[in-house]
Every structure is written in structure tokens, then in C-alpha cells.
């Protein structure tokens, strides 16, 4: 019988419409149902809040009502130095006060507690908080390649070496981080989170995509690929679910390519499962991905997927030609050909979908929670 623990999940914020925030609330709910006492903690409020706590069965707290000044790095013009120094001093004060509040919260933990830090920015606060007696698990929800393209790589190297465990989404990324000296690295995939009501019939002439309408999600590449699909199969429709800063540009691209009516921007949906029931294929055209959870959701519904090989997680989730199709990143011509192939071969669609449904069971909530329980137990041996 597993130990019932106090689990503190700390994130930059817990109210944004983002993948990490979704993970926080899904795992908080799953840990609570497993008998643990869970407290989800955000450091600040986002610019736009989407409260996501599922049923009030676990505690939620936001530490700061006002966002602290951003850190100032690198060289500055001399006249900007006084303001930069003042902002950094204010930031340190805010972090110290926030860390004191975290320490107060952590002092209420029973024996066997665990702190999970989901994002590197939040680790700045945790480093100053009193976590004595509790192991700290640091996480990164993106590939190592994605981290290297931002300042997060350097900040992980700066802030994460002291964590008891550093968890990545794939073993390949864990191994890559271990080679940089992060010997405590390991892998922890994300669980299936959407309510999938059944298995798609794969008869609807509809292809779906989900994600934030932003550059890294590659919907411009998908629309470019769809031009050839629409010419060959004008009776099929592409539905893109999501919101984001690229919406106006994508609408203009659709109009310029004469794809209005063939490509539909559906907006955000809370019913991913329902959308998948009306689909015969899911496409993921991302330039960067952390986990690609939507692939697991589609596969659970028996919907075959076509995805760019943009991160180690893609190859971990999909076995090319067995339960989906994986395409060289950015190759829009081959991406379109793969979509056409599944449209034209219903037998292949069905066989890939059947294999995908079986493969997705690796990421069932019960299996992922059990994997977490083993991690917790190992930290207390």
C-alpha cells in the first residue's frame, strides 16, 4: 500500500491556458484521487486567467498579487543602470517574501511530503524557501533542444543542480541532460488527460489539429501542406482548434490560398474527445513540442496521427508506419502526401488507428500515477 503524502506542485502560475497549467491540475486531481493531500501553488497571476481547478478537492494558492520586476541580464547603457539595479533589488525583495510564504506553507507538511517544481522560473523562489525534510523534484516540460533555443537552458543549469530528481518527458532528453552533468535526470511522461468517450469510426471526411495559434505550433506549415490535399480531396475539411496570436495571420493565409471553407479555425474547445469522435485523422505540424499530449488523446480514440518529428517525444509516442506516420520536420510536401495517403487508404487508416488505441494505453492515468508513486518511494529510501 502506497504512503499517503503531502504533495506541493509549484508553477509559475496555475491559471493560464497552457500545457503546464493543464498538467498541474490534472496531476493534482489524480494525486488527490490516489489519496494524497495536494496543494497547487502559482507564484503570480497570468495576464489572462482561466481558473482550472477541477472540483475543489485540492488546495490552490497564488503567492503574489503583483508580478515582480523581470530580471535584467547582460550589458546596459550607463544611464539605464540605476533603474535596472533598482528593479533587480525589488525583484530580490519580492522573491524573498514569496519564499517566506512558501516556507510557511511547506511547514504544514506531514512526514513523507514532496515538492514538485514544474518550471525553471519558479525554482528561483524554491531555492530560497525552506524545503527541509522534503525532496524536491524539478521538471522540464519541453525538449532539451527547445530549452537550448532559450535562456531556460542556462537557468536550468544554474538553478536545478541541487534538486533531488530532474524529470524530463522522455528518456532521450533525460539521457541528454545527464551527459551535461545532471546525473539525477529521469523520464516521466504525461498522462492522458482528456475524457475520450469512445473510438472514432474514422468515416468523417475531417482532419483535426489542436494547439495554441502560435509560431512554434506550425499551423502555417499545415495550411501550406493542405493546399495539395484540398486539390486532391476537395470534399475533406481541416479543422484547427485553438486560440492565439497568429490567428489573424492564419486567416489571411487561408484566404490567400483560396482555402476558405476547406480550412476552419474552430476556436478553443473544452471537448477534445467530442472533436476526435468527428475526425478520421489528427495532424501535428509543430516546429517544437514538449510532449505532444494531443497525440495520445487522438490515439486513445483510435484516430491515426501524422506528425512532424520535432522532438524526442514524437518518436516515443508514435512508431512510424505502425501506429502513425512521422515526417521530417518542416517538409510540407511530404506532410501533405502523408495526409493524402491516409485519406485514400481507409484500410491503412483503420489499421494504424487500431494499433494507436492499443499503444496509447501506456499513458493511462493509472499507469502514470503508479510511476510517480515509485519515484516518491525511491526518494525516501
ZIRA-V17969 format. One line per field, one symbol per residue. ss: DSSP state (h for helix, s for strand, l for the rest). psi: psi as a letter, one per 20 degrees, with the letter a starting at -180 (. if undefined). burial: # if it has 9 or more other ideal C-beta (glycine too) atoms within 8 Angstrom, else .. A space follows every 10 residues. Layout:
ss=???
psi=???
burial=???
This chain:
ss=lllllsssss slllllllhh hhhhhhhhhh hhhlllssss ssllllllll llllllllss ssllllllll lllllllhhh hhhhhhhhhh hhhhhhhhhh hhhhhhllll lllssssllh hhhhhhhhll llllsssssl lllhhhhhll lhhhhhhhhl llllssssll hhhhhhhhll llllssslll llllllllll lllllsssss llllhhhlhh hhhhhhhhhh hhllllssss slllllhhhh hhhhhhllls llssssslll lhhhhhhlll ssssllllll llhhhhhhhh llllssssll lhhhhhhlls lllsssslll lhhhhhhhhh hhhhlhhhhh hhhhhhhhhh hhhlhhhhhh hhhhhhhhhl l
psi=pqporpppop rgrjiqmrgg hggghghggg hghijroqop pqgrqrhpqn pipgjjiqqq qpgphppqqq qpraqqqgii gggghgghgg ghggggghhg ggggghijqr pjrqppoiqh ghhhghhiqo jpipqppqqp krrhggghjr ihghhghghi hiqhpoprhq hghghghhij imijqrqorq rphqooibpq ikiqmppqqq rpmrghikhh hghghighgh ghmiiqqppo prrrijgghh hhggghjljp hhppoiaqqi mgghhhhjqi qqqokqhqqf hlhhgggghh jkoqqpqqmi qhhghhgpop igjappqppi nhghghhggh ghginhgggg gggghggghi ihkqgghggh hghhgghhij .
burial=....###### ######..## ########## ##.#.##### #####..... .##....#.# ####...#.. .......... #..#..##.# #..###.### ###.##..#. .######### .######.#. #..####### ####.##... .##.###.## ..#.###### .#######.. .#..###### ###..#...# .#.#.##### #.##..#### ########## ..#..##### ##.#.##..# #.###.#.#. .##.##..#. .######### ########## ########## ########## ########.. ..#####... ##.####### ###....### .######.## #.##..###. ###.###.#. .
